[in-house]
Amino acid sequence: MALRGPLSRLLRFTLSSCKQNRSHSVAILGAPFSKGQKRRGVEHGPKAIRDAGLVERLSNLDYAVHDFGDLTFKHLEKDEHFMHVPFPRTVGRANQLLSGAVSGAVGAGHTCIMLGGDHSLAIGSVEGHAQQCPDLCLIWVDAHADVNTPLTSPSGNLHGQSVAFLLKDLQNKMPEVPGFSWMKPFLSARDLVYIGLRDVDPGEHIILKTLGIQYFSMRDIDRMGIQRVMEVTLDHLLARKRRPIHLSFDIDAFDPSLAPATGTPVNGGLTYREGIYVTEEIHNTGLLSVMDVVEVNPTLGATPEALEATTSLAVDVIASALGQTREGAHIAFPKIPEPKEDTELRL
């Protein structure tokens, strides 16, 4: 694995951390990686999201956009299964590389947007963010909890175990997975909230209940409404103190009718309005520091229209997290323009 060009320059920054104003500076990091699960194609997600107009959309929101390109990942030739976990060393090394890139972006004063790739990448993204902002909180928007351990995971896929690597509360429940000796768990269960769950494995369910993790299933969203869900979420995470937010957004949180080009779709997901409301409310806190958008898989769009729907949705989610409103962006006209004195009415 190697860093090239702008990415290598990014990591030379040593500016500290979360007290800088990133409101008008965005770093985009592509992570074209798929070994956290078994379906090929998700490594093309970063390009597909960019091709859907991401940079142009953010530039129109008056951001200084720094696209640092894609990280380069190499698959290890010898990477035996650990228990029934495939590619553990490859996933571990990829996340170590990503951790450094995210840490560099945050340390340089940017709001960082990480484009996946599969959701195993959140291990490195959140860990790198925590290097700069150890008091961060995590909002995980997903159909799945991704908190299995190798001992509870039905599939062994590491994209379904990401959160378990982060949680201090699971430290004595996690075996030593090869490839991850570079990191230690750092996040407390009380600093995590899930939104959109509707496909939780039995082992994950007992973890959620035992650790008392705050989560909102789709049933909860139906019962409470998305406005109340976000009120409780932000109160839970920010009532004690204002602190940086890491938003990890799996595109499969949306209903498959809206985001069909993804690897593990589950019916009954977020509507467009619910998903955008989540990101709007996070933006309104002024505390978003890093955002992951993952699991866009261009090869799984049955038609060009299905792919376009999914990538356009990803761009909308990112833009709304960075201030695009459904009322329209209020950048071009800070005040009502007035006619100049020499303006003449021409008939």
TORKOL-4160 file (C-alpha; in steps of 0.2 Angstrom, whole numbers, padded with zeros to 4 digits, m for minus):
347
<pt num="1" X="0000" Y="0000" Z="0000"/>
<pt num="2" X="0006" Y="0017" Z="m0004"/>
<pt num="3" X="0002" Y="0035" Z="m0003"/>
<pt num="4" X="0005" Y="0046" Z="m0018"/>
<pt num="5" X="0004" Y="0064" Z="m0024"/>
<pt num="6" X="m0008" Y="0075" Z="m0014"/>
<pt num="7" X="m0011" Y="0061" Z="m0001"/>
<pt num="8" X="0007" Y="0060" Z="0004"/>
<pt num="9" X="0008" Y="0079" Z="0005"/>
<pt num="10" X="m0008" Y="0079" Z="0016"/>
<pt num="11" X="0000" Y="0068" Z="0029"/>
<pt num="12" X="0015" Y="0080" Z="0032"/>
<pt num="13" X="0003" Y="0092" Z="0040"/>
<pt num="14" X="0004" Y="0092" Z="0059"/>
<pt num="15" X="m0008" Y="0105" Z="0064"/>
<pt num="16" X="m0019" Y="0101" Z="0079"/>
<pt num="17" X="m0035" Y="0095" Z="0079"/>
<pt num="18" X="m0052" Y="0099" Z="0082"/>
<pt num="19" X="m0052" Y="0117" Z="0088"/>
<pt num="20" X="m0049" Y="0124" Z="0070"/>
<pt num="21" X="m0064" Y="0130" Z="0060"/>
<pt num="22" X="m0066" Y="0118" Z="0045"/>
<pt num="23" X="m0083" Y="0126" Z="0040"/>
<pt num="24" X="m0076" Y="0131" Z="0023"/>
<pt num="25" X="m0063" Y="0117" Z="0019"/>
<pt num="26" X="m0067" Y="0100" Z="0014"/>
<pt num="27" X="m0055" Y="0085" Z="0011"/>
<pt num="28" X="m0061" Y="0071" Z="0000"/>
<pt num="29" X="m0052" Y="0054" Z="0003"/>
<pt num="30" X="m0057" Y="0039" Z="m0009"/>
<pt num="31" X="m0054" Y="0022" Z="m0002"/>
<pt num="32" X="m0058" Y="0009" Z="m0016"/>
<pt num="33" X="m0058" Y="m0006" Z="m0005"/>
<pt num="34" X="m0069" Y="m0022" Z="m0005"/>
<pt num="35" X="m0060" Y="m0035" Z="0006"/>
<pt num="36" X="m0071" Y="m0033" Z="0021"/>
<pt num="37" X="m0084" Y="m0043" Z="0012"/>
<pt num="38" X="m0086" Y="m0055" Z="m0002"/>
<pt num="39" X="m0095" Y="m0045" Z="m0016"/>
<pt num="40" X="m0083" Y="m0037" Z="m0029"/>
<pt num="41" X="m0087" Y="m0020" Z="m0036"/>
<pt num="42" X="m0089" Y="m0009" Z="m0020"/>
<pt num="43" X="m0071" Y="m0003" Z="m0023"/>
<pt num="44" X="m0078" Y="0007" Z="m0038"/>
<pt num="45" X="m0089" Y="0017" Z="m0026"/>
<pt num="46" X="m0077" Y="0032" Z="m0024"/>
<pt num="47" X="m0076" Y="0035" Z="m0043"/>
<pt num="48" X="m0095" Y="0033" Z="m0045"/>
<pt num="49" X="m0099" Y="0045" Z="m0032"/>
<pt num="50" X="m0087" Y="0058" Z="m0039"/>
<pt num="51" X="m0094" Y="0055" Z="m0056"/>
<pt num="52" X="m0111" Y="0059" Z="m0049"/>
<pt num="53" X="m0105" Y="0077" Z="m0047"/>
<pt num="54" X="m0099" Y="0077" Z="m0029"/>
<pt num="55" X="m0085" Y="0090" Z="m0030"/>
<pt num="56" X="m0096" Y="0102" Z="m0041"/>
<pt num="57" X="m0110" Y="0101" Z="m0028"/>
<pt num="58" X="m0099" Y="0105" Z="m0013"/>
<pt num="59" X="m0090" Y="0119" Z="m0023"/>
<pt num="60" X="m0107" Y="0127" Z="m0026"/>
<pt num="61" X="m0110" Y="0127" Z="m0007"/>
<pt num="62" X="m0095" Y="0139" Z="m0006"/>
<pt num="63" X="m0082" Y="0126" Z="0001"/>
<pt num="64" X="m0064" Y="0125" Z="m0003"/>
<pt num="65" X="m0064" Y="0107" Z="m0009"/>
<pt num="66" X="m0048" Y="0097" Z="m0009"/>
<pt num="67" X="m0049" Y="0080" Z="m0017"/>
<pt num="68" X="m0034" Y="0070" Z="m0012"/>
<pt num="69" X="m0038" Y="0056" Z="m0024"/>
<pt num="70" X="m0039" Y="0038" Z="m0019"/>
<pt num="71" X="m0028" Y="0028" Z="m0007"/>
<pt num="72" X="m0019" Y="0013" Z="m0015"/>
<pt num="73" X="m0022" Y="m0004" Z="m0007"/>
<pt num="74" X="m0013" Y="m0020" Z="m0010"/>
<pt num="75" X="m0020" Y="m0037" Z="m0007"/>
<pt num="76" X="m0008" Y="m0048" Z="0003"/>
<pt num="77" X="m0004" Y="m0064" Z="m0007"/>
<pt num="78" X="m0003" Y="m0074" Z="0009"/>
<pt num="79" X="m0018" Y="m0069" Z="0020"/>
<pt num="80" X="m0025" Y="m0085" Z="0028"/>
<pt num="81" X="m0042" Y="m0085" Z="0037"/>
<pt num="82" X="m0043" Y="m0081" Z="0055"/>
<pt num="83" X="m0056" Y="m0092" Z="0062"/>
<pt num="84" X="m0069" Y="m0089" Z="0048"/>
<pt num="85" X="m0064" Y="m0071" Z="0045"/>
<pt num="86" X="m0057" Y="m0069" Z="0027"/>
<pt num="87" X="m0043" Y="m0057" Z="0023"/>
<pt num="88" X="m0039" Y="m0051" Z="0041"/>
<pt num="89" X="m0022" Y="m0044" Z="0037"/>
<pt num="90" X="m0027" Y="m0036" Z="0021"/>
<pt num="91" X="m0041" Y="m0027" Z="0030"/>
<pt num="92" X="m0030" Y="m0022" Z="0044"/>
<pt num="93" X="m0017" Y="m0014" Z="0034"/>
<pt num="94" X="m0029" Y="m0005" Z="0023"/>
<pt num="95" X="m0037" Y="0003" Z="0039"/>
<pt num="96" X="m0020" Y="0007" Z="0046"/>
<pt num="97" X="m0017" Y="0017" Z="0030"/>
<pt num="98" X="m0034" Y="0025" Z="0030"/>
<pt num="99" X="m0032" Y="0030" Z="0048"/>
<pt num="100" X="m0016" Y="0040" Z="0044"/>
<pt num="101" X="m0025" Y="0049" Z="0030"/>
<pt num="102" X="m0040" Y="0054" Z="0040"/>
<pt num="103" X="m0029" Y="0059" Z="0054"/>
<pt num="104" X="m0019" Y="0070" Z="0042"/>
<pt num="105" X="m0035" Y="0078" Z="0035"/>
<pt num="106" X="m0042" Y="0082" Z="0051"/>
<pt num="107" X="m0026" Y="0088" Z="0058"/>
<pt num="108" X="m0024" Y="0100" Z="0043"/>
<pt num="109" X="m0041" Y="0108" Z="0048"/>
<pt num="110" X="m0052" Y="0100" Z="0035"/>
<pt num="111" X="m0069" Y="0092" Z="0037"/>
<pt num="112" X="m0065" Y="0075" Z="0030"/>
<pt num="113" X="m0077" Y="0065" Z="0018"/>
<pt num="114" X="m0071" Y="0047" Z="0016"/>
<pt num="115" X="m0079" Y="0038" Z="0001"/>
<pt num="116" X="m0079" Y="0019" Z="0002"/>
<pt num="117" X="m0077" Y="0005" Z="m0001"/>
<pt num="118" X="m0085" Y="m0007" Z="0011"/>
<pt num="119" X="m0090" Y="m0003" Z="0029"/>
<pt num="120" X="m0074" Y="m0011" Z="0036"/>
<pt num="121" X="m0066" Y="0005" Z="0032"/>
<pt num="122" X="m0074" Y="0014" Z="0046"/>
<pt num="123" X="m0062" Y="0005" Z="0058"/>
<pt num="124" X="m0048" Y="0016" Z="0051"/>
<pt num="125" X="m0058" Y="0031" Z="0048"/>
<pt num="126" X="m0065" Y="0033" Z="0065"/>
<pt num="127" X="m0048" Y="0028" Z="0073"/>
<pt num="128" X="m0039" Y="0041" Z="0063"/>
<pt num="129" X="m0051" Y="0054" Z="0068"/>
<pt num="130" X="m0049" Y="0049" Z="0086"/>
<pt num="131" X="m0031" Y="0052" Z="0085"/>
<pt num="132" X="m0035" Y="0071" Z="0083"/>
<pt num="133" X="m0051" Y="0071" Z="0092"/>
<pt num="134" X="m0051" Y="0058" Z="0106"/>
<pt num="135" X="m0067" Y="0065" Z="0113"/>
<pt num="136" X="m0077" Y="0062" Z="0097"/>
<pt num="137" X="m0094" Y="0054" Z="0096"/>
<pt num="138" X="m0100" Y="0042" Z="0083"/>
<pt num="139" X="m0117" Y="0041" Z="0074"/>
<pt num="140" X="m0119" Y="0025" Z="0064"/>
<pt num="141" X="m0133" Y="0026" Z="0050"/>
<pt num="142" X="m0135" Y="0009" Z="0043"/>
<pt num="143" X="m0147" Y="m0006" Z="0041"/>
<pt num="144" X="m0135" Y="m0016" Z="0051"/>
<pt num="145" X="m0126" Y="m0014" Z="0068"/>
<pt num="146" X="m0109" Y="m0020" Z="0062"/>
<pt num="147" X="m0105" Y="m0025" Z="0080"/>
<pt num="148" X="m0102" Y="m0043" Z="0078"/>
<pt num="149" X="m0086" Y="m0051" Z="0085"/>
<pt num="150" X="m0077" Y="m0065" Z="0076"/>
<pt num="151" X="m0085" Y="m0076" Z="0089"/>
<pt num="152" X="m0103" Y="m0070" Z="0084"/>
<pt num="153" X="m0102" Y="m0066" Z="0066"/>
<pt num="154" X="m0112" Y="m0078" Z="0055"/>
<pt num="155" X="m0102" Y="m0074" Z="0039"/>
<pt num="156" X="m0085" Y="m0069" Z="0046"/>
<pt num="157" X="m0085" Y="m0053" Z="0035"/>
<pt num="158" X="m0076" Y="m0039" Z="0043"/>
<pt num="159" X="m0088" Y="m0026" Z="0037"/>
<pt num="160" X="m0100" Y="m0033" Z="0049"/>
<pt num="161" X="m0088" Y="m0031" Z="0064"/>
<pt num="162" X="m0081" Y="m0014" Z="0062"/>
<pt num="163" X="m0089" Y="m0006" Z="0078"/>
<pt num="164" X="m0083" Y="m0021" Z="0088"/>
<pt num="165" X="m0065" Y="m0016" Z="0085"/>
<pt num="166" X="m0068" Y="0002" Z="0091"/>
<pt num="167" X="m0077" Y="m0001" Z="0107"/>
<pt num="168" X="m0068" Y="m0002" Z="0124"/>
<pt num="169" X="m0082" Y="m0011" Z="0131"/>
<pt num="170" X="m0079" Y="m0026" Z="0120"/>
<pt num="171" X="m0060" Y="m0027" Z="0123"/>
<pt num="172" X="m0061" Y="m0043" Z="0133"/>
<pt num="173" X="m0073" Y="m0051" Z="0120"/>
<pt num="174" X="m0062" Y="m0048" Z="0105"/>
<pt num="175" X="m0049" Y="m0061" Z="0100"/>
<pt num="176" X="m0032" Y="m0054" Z="0093"/>
<pt num="177" X="m0036" Y="m0053" Z="0075"/>
<pt num="178" X="m0021" Y="m0053" Z="0064"/>
<pt num="179" X="m0017" Y="m0036" Z="0055"/>
<pt num="180" X="m0025" Y="m0026" Z="0069"/>
<pt num="181" X="m0010" Y="m0025" Z="0082"/>
<pt num="182" X="m0008" Y="m0006" Z="0077"/>
<pt num="183" X="m0024" Y="m0001" Z="0085"/>
<pt num="184" X="m0033" Y="m0002" Z="0102"/>
<pt num="185" X="m0051" Y="0001" Z="0106"/>
<pt num="186" X="m0055" Y="0019" Z="0111"/>
<pt num="187" X="m0074" Y="0022" Z="0110"/>
<pt num="188" X="m0086" Y="0020" Z="0125"/>
<pt num="189" X="m0103" Y="0012" Z="0121"/>
<pt num="190" X="m0111" Y="0028" Z="0128"/>
<pt num="191" X="m0103" Y="0038" Z="0114"/>
<pt num="192" X="m0112" Y="0029" Z="0100"/>
<pt num="193" X="m0129" Y="0030" Z="0092"/>
<pt num="194" X="m0136" Y="0019" Z="0079"/>
<pt num="195" X="m0150" Y="0025" Z="0067"/>
<pt num="196" X="m0160" Y="0014" Z="0054"/>
<pt num="197" X="m0157" Y="m0003" Z="0061"/>
<pt num="198" X="m0168" Y="m0017" Z="0054"/>
<pt num="199" X="m0156" Y="m0032" Z="0051"/>
<pt num="200" X="m0147" Y="m0036" Z="0067"/>
<pt num="201" X="m0139" Y="m0053" Z="0071"/>
<pt num="202" X="m0142" Y="m0063" Z="0087"/>
<pt num="203" X="m0125" Y="m0059" Z="0094"/>
<pt num="204" X="m0126" Y="m0041" Z="0089"/>
<pt num="205" X="m0143" Y="m0040" Z="0098"/>
<pt num="206" X="m0135" Y="m0046" Z="0115"/>
<pt num="207" X="m0121" Y="m0034" Z="0113"/>
<pt num="208" X="m0132" Y="m0019" Z="0110"/>
<pt num="209" X="m0143" Y="m0024" Z="0125"/>
<pt num="210" X="m0128" Y="m0029" Z="0137"/>
<pt num="211" X="m0119" Y="m0013" Z="0133"/>
<pt num="212" X="m0134" Y="m0002" Z="0134"/>
<pt num="213" X="m0130" Y="0006" Z="0117"/>
<pt num="214" X="m0142" Y="0019" Z="0111"/>
<pt num="215" X="m0150" Y="0013" Z="0095"/>
<pt num="216" X="m0165" Y="0017" Z="0084"/>
<pt num="217" X="m0172" Y="0004" Z="0073"/>
<pt num="218" X="m0184" Y="0007" Z="0059"/>
<pt num="219" X="m0198" Y="0002" Z="0071"/>
<pt num="220" X="m0192" Y="0016" Z="0083"/>
<pt num="221" X="m0192" Y="0028" Z="0068"/>
<pt num="222" X="m0209" Y="0024" Z="0063"/>
<pt num="223" X="m0215" Y="0025" Z="0081"/>
<pt num="224" X="m0206" Y="0041" Z="0086"/>
<pt num="225" X="m0204" Y="0050" Z="0070"/>
<pt num="226" X="m0187" Y="0056" Z="0063"/>
<pt num="227" X="m0187" Y="0073" Z="0072"/>
<pt num="228" X="m0188" Y="0065" Z="0089"/>
<pt num="229" X="m0175" Y="0052" Z="0085"/>
<pt num="230" X="m0163" Y="0066" Z="0081"/>
<pt num="231" X="m0167" Y="0076" Z="0096"/>
<pt num="232" X="m0164" Y="0061" Z="0107"/>
<pt num="233" X="m0148" Y="0056" Z="0097"/>
<pt num="234" X="m0140" Y="0073" Z="0099"/>
<pt num="235" X="m0145" Y="0075" Z="0117"/>
<pt num="236" X="m0138" Y="0058" Z="0121"/>
<pt num="237" X="m0121" Y="0062" Z="0113"/>
<pt num="238" X="m0119" Y="0081" Z="0116"/>
<pt num="239" X="m0128" Y="0085" Z="0132"/>
<pt num="240" X="m0113" Y="0083" Z="0143"/>
<pt num="241" X="m0102" Y="0093" Z="0131"/>
<pt num="242" X="m0101" Y="0099" Z="0113"/>
<pt num="243" X="m0088" Y="0088" Z="0104"/>
<pt num="244" X="m0084" Y="0082" Z="0086"/>
<pt num="245" X="m0096" Y="0071" Z="0077"/>
<pt num="246" X="m0091" Y="0056" Z="0066"/>
<pt num="247" X="m0105" Y="0051" Z="0055"/>
<pt num="248" X="m0103" Y="0034" Z="0047"/>
<pt num="249" X="m0117" Y="0032" Z="0033"/>
<pt num="250" X="m0120" Y="0016" Z="0025"/>
<pt num="251" X="m0130" Y="0019" Z="0009"/>
<pt num="252" X="m0140" Y="0003" Z="0013"/>
<pt num="253" X="m0148" Y="0013" Z="0027"/>
<pt num="254" X="m0160" Y="0019" Z="0014"/>
<pt num="255" X="m0174" Y="0008" Z="0007"/>
<pt num="256" X="m0168" Y="m0002" Z="m0008"/>
<pt num="257" X="m0180" Y="0007" Z="m0019"/>
<pt num="258" X="m0170" Y="0022" Z="m0017"/>
<pt num="259" X="m0152" Y="0015" Z="m0016"/>
<pt num="260" X="m0153" Y="m0002" Z="m0026"/>
<pt num="261" X="m0134" Y="m0002" Z="m0030"/>
<pt num="262" X="m0128" Y="m0009" Z="m0014"/>
<pt num="263" X="m0122" Y="m0026" Z="m0007"/>
<pt num="264" X="m0134" Y="m0030" Z="0007"/>
<pt num="265" X="m0150" Y="m0021" Z="0004"/>
<pt num="266" X="m0164" Y="m0023" Z="0017"/>
<pt num="267" X="m0182" Y="m0018" Z="0014"/>
<pt num="268" X="m0191" Y="m0005" Z="0024"/>
<pt num="269" X="m0177" Y="0007" Z="0026"/>
<pt num="270" X="m0176" Y="0026" Z="0027"/>
<pt num="271" X="m0185" Y="0037" Z="0016"/>
<pt num="272" X="m0177" Y="0051" Z="0006"/>
<pt num="273" X="m0184" Y="0064" Z="0018"/>
<pt num="274" X="m0179" Y="0054" Z="0034"/>
<pt num="275" X="m0161" Y="0051" Z="0028"/>
<pt num="276" X="m0159" Y="0069" Z="0023"/>
<pt num="277" X="m0166" Y="0076" Z="0039"/>
<pt num="278" X="m0153" Y="0066" Z="0049"/>
<pt num="279" X="m0139" Y="0074" Z="0039"/>
<pt num="280" X="m0147" Y="0091" Z="0040"/>
<pt num="281" X="m0149" Y="0090" Z="0059"/>
<pt num="282" X="m0131" Y="0084" Z="0061"/>
<pt num="283" X="m0125" Y="0099" Z="0050"/>
<pt num="284" X="m0135" Y="0111" Z="0061"/>
<pt num="285" X="m0125" Y="0106" Z="0076"/>
<pt num="286" X="m0109" Y="0114" Z="0068"/>
<pt num="287" X="m0099" Y="0099" Z="0075"/>
<pt num="288" X="m0098" Y="0087" Z="0060"/>
<pt num="289" X="m0079" Y="0083" Z="0058"/>
<pt num="290" X="m0078" Y="0067" Z="0048"/>
<pt num="291" X="m0091" Y="0058" Z="0037"/>
<pt num="292" X="m0090" Y="0041" Z="0029"/>
<pt num="293" X="m0101" Y="0036" Z="0014"/>
<pt num="294" X="m0099" Y="0018" Z="0011"/>
<pt num="295" X="m0106" Y="0002" Z="0002"/>
<pt num="296" X="m0111" Y="0010" Z="m0015"/>
<pt num="297" X="m0108" Y="m0004" Z="m0027"/>
<pt num="298" X="m0109" Y="0001" Z="m0045"/>
<pt num="299" X="m0109" Y="m0017" Z="m0052"/>
<pt num="300" X="m0125" Y="m0021" Z="m0042"/>
<pt num="301" X="m0135" Y="m0008" Z="m0051"/>
<pt num="302" X="m0147" Y="m0018" Z="m0062"/>
<pt num="303" X="m0149" Y="m0003" Z="m0074"/>
<pt num="304" X="m0140" Y="0013" Z="m0077"/>
<pt num="305" X="m0154" Y="0022" Z="m0069"/>
<pt num="306" X="m0152" Y="0011" Z="m0053"/>
<pt num="307" X="m0134" Y="0016" Z="m0052"/>
<pt num="308" X="m0138" Y="0034" Z="m0055"/>
<pt num="309" X="m0151" Y="0034" Z="m0041"/>
<pt num="310" X="m0139" Y="0027" Z="m0029"/>
<pt num="311" X="m0124" Y="0038" Z="m0033"/>
<pt num="312" X="m0135" Y="0054" Z="m0034"/>
<pt num="313" X="m0142" Y="0049" Z="m0017"/>
<pt num="314" X="m0125" Y="0048" Z="m0010"/>
<pt num="315" X="m0120" Y="0065" Z="m0016"/>
<pt num="316" X="m0137" Y="0072" Z="m0009"/>
<pt num="317" X="m0133" Y="0065" Z="0008"/>
<pt num="318" X="m0115" Y="0072" Z="0009"/>
<pt num="319" X="m0121" Y="0089" Z="0003"/>
<pt num="320" X="m0135" Y="0090" Z="0016"/>
<pt num="321" X="m0122" Y="0085" Z="0029"/>
<pt num="322" X="m0112" Y="0100" Z="0024"/>
<pt num="323" X="m0126" Y="0113" Z="0023"/>
<pt num="324" X="m0136" Y="0110" Z="0008"/>
<pt num="325" X="m0154" Y="0114" Z="0013"/>
<pt num="326" X="m0171" Y="0109" Z="0005"/>
<pt num="327" X="m0175" Y="0127" Z="0005"/>
<pt num="328" X="m0160" Y="0130" Z="m0006"/>
<pt num="329" X="m0143" Y="0135" Z="m0003"/>
<pt num="330" X="m0141" Y="0153" Z="0003"/>
<pt num="331" X="m0123" Y="0157" Z="m0004"/>
<pt num="332" X="m0125" Y="0167" Z="m0021"/>
<pt num="333" X="m0136" Y="0181" Z="m0014"/>
<pt num="334" X="m0131" Y="0186" Z="0004"/>
<pt num="335" X="m0143" Y="0201" Z="0002"/>
<pt num="336" X="m0156" Y="0207" Z="m0010"/>
<pt num="337" X="m0147" Y="0215" Z="m0025"/>
<pt num="338" X="m0151" Y="0233" Z="m0029"/>
<pt num="339" X="m0151" Y="0242" Z="m0046"/>
<pt num="340" X="m0136" Y="0253" Z="m0050"/>
<pt num="341" X="m0140" Y="0272" Z="m0052"/>
<pt num="342" X="m0136" Y="0271" Z="m0070"/>
<pt num="343" X="m0147" Y="0257" Z="m0074"/>
<pt num="344" X="m0160" Y="0261" Z="m0087"/>
<pt num="345" X="m0176" Y="0252" Z="m0091"/>
<pt num="346" X="m0174" Y="0246" Z="m0109"/>
<pt num="347" X="m0190" Y="0242" Z="m0118"/>
